[in-house]
């Protein structure tokens, strides 16, 4: 670019413009008739900045915000996005500028597995990310099902219901569960963000007192779920011979949360490499709304394999 690009941390006063660019960029790429309306009921920008202001970045040209990107840390696992650029600035190398700070975060955090979610039919996106060592691995299905007036019943608790003096212990239990799926995988930051920002709740299910399932859920507008939806941002069942039963119970509990929150649809993503989890979702009435692709660095499965009873999509 002939004009200087300035990359800096995102400030609170940048959020509104970054949200506008997010809608305009995705709406234009997908082909929405009025691009600015895309995702108007969702908030990926403000919520992610509040979760970790040190990992939210904007690109400026001529003192105007023209794009943004976010680094997300789940213990030893990381991903980034949404990376969005104002459409009139496409093709000018801004994507590379916005990759630099998130890769710096990944290096500083000393992660063992990083990735992203992108469009499987976009050679431009695939080529950009391959330049940084990310490799296309597995299709990821974004799935949903309607939740009726009488959803399934199962025993569960919400993180928000626990007394404050017990919440740290619950985070430790959640880590014990996720660490058994992938070493160092940790969702503390997401659980706290949902609680602190009142975005939904974290569903907890137990077997004989032991935590055997957890799901971090966003519910309703101004979250990552959107209007009339509950979104499982991350859900996992304890691996082992009872994993299928625990996963089924976890999904039942997420339906109950959806009903409790007054939403009508339960959504979430799953890697097709986790074929057992995918088939369970289908058997419970979930259907794929769209497909993306997960890209991994290094080029290895991470926790995307058939014995991982996990839902996430890294959007």
N, C-alpha and C positions, 0 to 999 in steps of 0.2 A: 504494500500500500504506500502511496505517496504521502498520505497523511499519517501523522504519528498516532499510534494506538497506546492508550494508557490503561493498564490493568491495575485495579485496586480493590480493597474489600468493599462489599456492598453495605451501604448505610441505610438506615430506616427510610430516609427521604428518597432513596432509589427504588423502593419496593414497588410503588404504583407503576412507574414506567417499565420496570422489569416484568411486571405482570402483563402489561399491555403488549410488550414485545413477545412474551411467551405465547399469548393468544394469537397474535398476528402471524408469528412465525409458523406455528403448528397448523393454524387454520389455512394459511397460504399453501403450505406443503401438501396437506391432505386434500385441499381443494374445496374447502367450505365456502358457500356462496358469500357469506359475510364473515371473513376470517376473524375479525375482532371478537366475535361471539364464541369462538372455540374455548371450551373449558371455563366459561365465565362463572360457573357455580363451584369451581374447584380452586384450591390455593396450594400450589407447590412452592411458590416463591417466598411469601411471608413466613409460612410455617417453617420452611427449611432454614431460612436466615435466623429465626428465633432459636431453632434447635442448636445451631452452632454458627454464630456470627463470624468466627475466625475462618470458616471454610466456605464462605459465600463471596462470590467475586463478580465484578462488572467490568466490561470493556467500555472505555470512553474514546470518542473521536470528536475533536473540536468541542470538548467539554460537554458532549451529549452522550448519555448512556445508550449504547447500541447493541448490547448483548450481556448475557450472564451465564454463570455456571456454578455448580455446587459440588463439593466433595462430601461424601457421607462415610462415616466410620462405624462399622459393626464389629468392634474388637479387632481381630486380626484380618477381617474382611472389609473391603471398601468398594464403593462404586461412585459414579458421578452422574450429574444431570439434575434437572434438564439443562442441556446446553442449548441456548436459543440466541439467535442473532436477527436483528431487524432485516426484513427481506431485501430492502434496497441496498444492504451492505453484504449480501451473499456473494461468494466467489472472490472475496478480497483477503482471504487468509485469516479472518478473525477467529475462526474455530481453533486454529493452531495457537493463537495467543491465549485463548481461554482454556486450553488444555494445560498450559504450563503451570498455573497455580495449583490445580487439583493434583497433578503428578508430583509436585513438590510436597503437598500434603501427604500423599501416599508414601513417599520416601521418608518423610519425617515420622510418620506413624509406624513405619517398619511392618507393613502389612504382608501377609503371606499369600493372599488371594484377592484380586481386584477384578472388576468387571463393569458392564454396562448393558443397557437394553436399547436396541435401536430397530430401525425398519429393515426387515430382511430383503426387501426389494430395492433398496437404495445402495447402488454400488459406490456412490459418493461418500455416504456415511461409513460404509464398511472399509473403504480405502483409507479414509482419514484416520480411523481408529487403529487400523492395522499398522500404520506408520509408528504407532506408540506401543506396539507389541501385543495389542488385544486381538484375539483370534475368535472368529465366529464358531460357536460350539453347538448350541441347541435351540430349537424353536421353543418359544415360551407362549403359552396360551393365556390370554386374559379372559376369564370365565365369569359367568354370573348366573344367578337363579332368582326367581321371585320368591319372596317369603310371605306365606299366607297368614291368615288371622290366628291359626292354631299351629305354630311351629312345633317341631319335635321337642321333647323334654329331656333334659339331662342336668345333673348337678354341676354347678360351676360357680365361680366367684369372679368379681372384677377387682383389678388392682386398686381402683379408685375407692373400693369399699374398705380396704384394709386400713387400720389405724396407722398414723405416720410412723410410729415406732416399730412397726412390723414391715414397712415397705422395703427397707434395706435388705432384710432377710429374704423377702420374696425375690428381689433382684438377684440375690445369690442363688436361689433355687432355679430361677430362669437361666442363669449362666451355666449351672450344672447340667441342665437339659441341653442347651444349645452347644456347649462344649463337647458333649457326647456325640453330637452330629458332625461337628467340624472343630478341630482344636482352636480355641480362642475366640470362636464366634460368640458375640456378646451384643445383646439388644438393649442394654441399660438406657442408652441415649434416646432410643425411640420410645421406650416405655415412659420415661420421664417426660419427654416432649408431649406425648398424648395426654398425660395427666396434667402437666403444668399449663398447657395451652387449651385444655378442655376440648380436645379434638375427637374424643370417643372414649375408649377404654381398652385395657388389656385383659383378655379372657384367660382364666386359669382353671384347669381341671386337674383333679387329684384321684389317686387310687390308694386307699389305705393311708391317706395323709401325705403321700409322695406326689410331688408335682410331675404330671406325665404329659401335659399339653399346655401350650400358651400361644396366644394370638394377639398381636398388636393391631388394633382396629381403628380406623378413622370412620366417623359417622356424620353424614349430612353435608350441607353446603359449607363453603369456606374451609374445607379440609381437602385431603387428597381423594376423598370418596365422591364428593359432589352431591347434588340434591337427590333425595329419596334413596340413598345407597349407604351401605356399610361396606367398607373396603378392608380386606385382610392384607395389611401391608407386609406382615410377616407372621406366619403360623407354623408351628412345629409340634410333632408328637414324639415322645420318647422312643428311640429305636429299640428293636427287639421283637420277640415273638408276639407281643400284644400291641405292636405299633398300629396295625390297621384298626383295631378296636378304639384305641386312644384317638386316632385321627378322626374317625367317624364321630366320636363323642365331642371332639373339639369343634367340628363343623356344626353339629347340633347346637352347641353352646353359642357359636357365632350367630346362628339363626336367631337364637333367643335374644342376644344383644341387639341384633337388627330390629327385632320386634319391639324390644324395650325402648329403643331410641326413636321409635316412630318412623323407621325407614322401611321401604318396600322391596329392596333388592340387595342381595349379598354378592359381593364381587371379590375377585382376587386372581393372582397369576400363579402359574405353576410351570416349571420346566418340563418339557415332554421327556427328558431323560429320567424323570421321576415317574415312570409309567404307572406304578402301583397307586401313587397318590392321584395321578390324572384319571385313572380308571375309576377310582372311588368317587371323585368329583362328578364324573359323568353318571355314575349309578345313582347319585343323589339328586340328579336333575340339573346340574350345572351344564351350561353350553358355552362354547367358545364364541366370544364376540369379536376378537381380533387376534392376530399372531404377530409376535415380535421375535427377535433373535437375541440371545445372550452372547456377549463376547467376553472372553476370559483372558486374564494375564496373571500367571503364565498359562500356556495352552494345556490345561488339565481340567478335569471335571469339578474340582472343589467339592461341594456337597450336592452337586447335581448328578445323582445316580439313583437307581431304582430302590435302594434301601433307605433313602432319605425321605421321610414323610414330612415334607416341607412345602409351604407356599410362600413365594415371593416372586417379584418380577423385575425389580431394580429400575422401575421407571423414574 
